[in-house]
């Protein structure tokens, strides 16, 4: 089972693949890639939303490790630390 960040990355990859298929004239395959990308983006969004709930009833938000993984895949591209 994929994590939220993994679904996010896979959605981005599928959109790039869809664009390649569109350029090659394989619209049906590109449409299937976009559909799967949409599903994976929804799964990633659900995971990110769920991570904002309290962990043990007193700590809101995600752990530093989980935040770092989300920042790695969805953070500002090209930003430096």
Secondary structure, DSSP 8 states (H G I E B T S, - for coil): ---HHHHHHHHHHHHHHHHHHHHTT-HHHHHHHHHHHHHHHHHHHHHHHHTTS-SSSS--S--HHHHHHHHHHHS-TT---
